[in-house]
Amino acid sequence: MKIGFLGLGKLGLPCALAVDMKGHDVMGYDINPNVLQKDHVPYREAGPDGTGSIEPILKESNLKFAKTVRELVEHSDIIFVPIQTPHEERYEGITRLPDERKDFIYRWLVQGLKGLSDEIAAVGQDKIVVIISTVLPGTMRRYIFPLLNDHVKICYNPFFIAMGTTMRDFLYPELILLGVRDENAAQKVEEFYRTFLDAPIYRTSIENAEAIKVAYNTYISMKIAYANTWMEICHKIPGTDVDQVTGALELATTRIMSPKYLRGGMGDGGGCHPRDNIALSWLARELDLSYDFFESLMIARENQTEWLAELMESFDPPGGEKRLKVILGKSFKMETNITVGSPAILLKNLLQERGHDVDMYDPHVDVGVPMPPYPASTFFIGTNHPEFVSMKFPEGSIVIDPWRFMPPQPEGVKLVSVGRGTEEAP
């Protein structure tokens, strides 16, 4: 099939390459001209097996670049729209939760869909438009449907992917969520997916699909907050081990849940989950819900991070002297250089708010910059990059590991495995 992507950012480009790999005729367009090239990918994104990089795949691909939206429309039978719907930076999850709440910013999605609809009308042929962008339930009806002409046959098909493994997650999904407004368009989209995927297709209304996408993301936030609550409990009770507790829960896949995202560590992060909770907290206020569950998840995330800041403080010597605090890792998860929504950065901001000197280092963000020769400090493993496992720490250092993946340290370096209760646990 002839497939188009209106937007070749962190979501659009890997998925366009995946569709190209499956033999479809793919063309992409982006308002950023620097994206329309096959030489370089400025962010870390693994290949279809979850390893390597998409950069060699891009260079060898048959992906075409449209010079205009009109060219994209004329080429494509189905046009996927992965245009960003961001939040303001203060809702990203790297600072304290603001008192005010807001919906996502739909400006770019509205502009993109208006321009696309106008070009489809000018061409005068029916085109299937599949919107991927994350939105709150009711958004399509409120903002998007009024923009469309009769030649635009719309579907809503948000992907369940994680940054860094976008291509793999797209090619091996748990399910394909399809919000249906036009039956013929939905059937054509199903035929497209069946050329290379056998995952179940969940058909529902547009509004239900909007709700399912943000429900899925924020459910993950709930699992992480719950696991981190048990990490704190186990850290404070001698003889307990959070990995043993969650290890049992991971086996209860009938009554409880899958084992994914059920291990104690840092709070939920990335460009989606924190902002989705805050946007749904806005919706909770708009709908006057009896309880703002989503706010409570963000408060739990913030308070758990503050407890980790207090844990770092607990190793300062008495008398008011403060040790240098070094957070290893800036990205929101391992082996990526994306820092949006990073709980490690939230930790840094909370420590600085409490009057501490804080430094950060990340081998995937600070590429080509060696780690400074720190003196004996309180080190915190903010991101579980595998590079940290072999790191040598100065004698007299404290190493706090909320992931429990660091090996035993030599004499003179104290390793604190968060979530494993000992008699020494503060």
C-alpha positions, 0 to 999 in steps of 0.5 A, a space after each residue: 500500500 501507499 502509506 504517508 506519515 505527516 510528521 517524522 519525529 521520535 514517533 513518526 520516523 521509526 514507525 515509517 521505517 518499520 512500515 517501509 521494512 514490511 514492503 509498503 511504499 512509504 513517504 513522509 513529510 515534516 515541517 522541520 527540513 532537517 528531519 528530511 534526510 537519511 544521514 543522522 538520527 539525533 536521538 537514541 532509538 533501537 532497531 526492530 529487535 530492541 538493540 542497535 540503532 535505526 540510523 543504518 536502517 534509515 540510510 538503507 531504507 526506501 523511505 521517500 520525503 515529500 517536499 509539500 503536504 500536497 505531494 504527500 496527499 497525492 502519494 498516499 492511500 493512508 496517511 498517519 498523523 503522529 503530530 505532537 500534543 505536548 504539555 508546558 514544561 512545568 507539567 513535564 514532571 521534572 519539577 514540583 506539581 503545580 497547583 494549576 492544571 491544563 489540558 495538552 497543547 493541541 495547537 500543532 495537531 489542529 494546524 497540521 490537520 487543518 492543512 492536511 484536510 485543505 490539501 485533501 479537498 484540493 486533490 478531490 479524492 477520498 483519503 484515510 487519515 489515521 491520527 496517532 497523537 495522544 489526546 484526552 477523550 472528547 478532543 477529536 469531536 471538539 477540535 478535529 472533526 470541525 476541521 475536516 471535509 467529506 474527503 477525509 475518512 478519519 480513524 484514531 489509532 494511538 500506538 502503545 510504544 516506549 521511546 527508545 524502542 519505538 520500532 520494536 513496540 510498533 512491530 510487536 504490539 500487545 494490541 492494535 487500538 482502532 477508534 472507528 468513525 468511518 467503517 470503510 476506512 477502518 476496514 482498510 486500516 485493518 487490511 493494512 495491519 494484517 499485511 505484517 501484524 497478527 496482534 488483536 485489533 480492538 475496535 471501539 468508538 473514537 471517544 473510547 479509543 481516546 480514553 483507552 490510550 491515556 488510561 493505559 499510560 496512567 495505569 503504568 504510572 500507578 504500577 510504578 508508584 505502587 512498586 516504589 511504595 513497597 520499595 520504601 517500606 522494604 527499605 525501612 523494615 529489616 529483612 525485607 527485599 522489594 524484589 522478593 515482594 514484587 517477584 511474587 506479584 509478578 507471578 500473579 498474572 491472573 488476578 493482578 497484572 503483568 510483571 512489566 513496570 512492577 519493580 521498585 526504582 525511580 518514578 515514572 518518566 518520559 514525554 507521556 506518562 507524567 503529562 498524561 496524569 496531569 492532563 487527566 487531573 485537569 479533566 478530573 477538575 473539569 468533570 468534578 470527579 469525586 476523587 482526583 486519582 491522577 493527582 494522587 499518582 503525581 503526588 506519590 511520584 513527587 513524595 517518593 522522589 523527595 524521600 530519596 532526596 532525604 535518603 541522600 541527605 541522611 548520609 551527610 555528616 552531623 554539624 550542618 556540613 553537606 556532601 557533594 551530591 552526584 546523580 548518575 543519569 539524566 535520561 528518563 530510562 536506561 540506554 536512551 538520551 531523552 531527558 523529558 520527564 526524567 525523575 532523576 532531574 526531578 530529584 536534582 531539582 528537589 535537592 537544590 531546593 533543599 540547599 544542596 550542591 548537585 551535579 549530574 552526569 549521563 554517558 548517553 546525554 553528555 556524549 564525548 564528555 568524560 565524567 569529571 573526577 569527583 571527590 568522595 561524594 554521595 552518588 545516586 544512580 538516577 538512571 540504570 545505564 549498564 555503564 555504571 555497573 563497572 564504575 569505580 568510585 572514590 574511597 569514602 563515597 556513598 553509592 545509593 542504588 534504587 535499582 539494586 543492580 550495582 555489584 558489591 563495592 570495594 572496602 571504603 565505598 558504601 553501597 546502599 541498595 534501596 528497598 533491601 531492609 537492613 539494620 543500618 537502613 535510615 
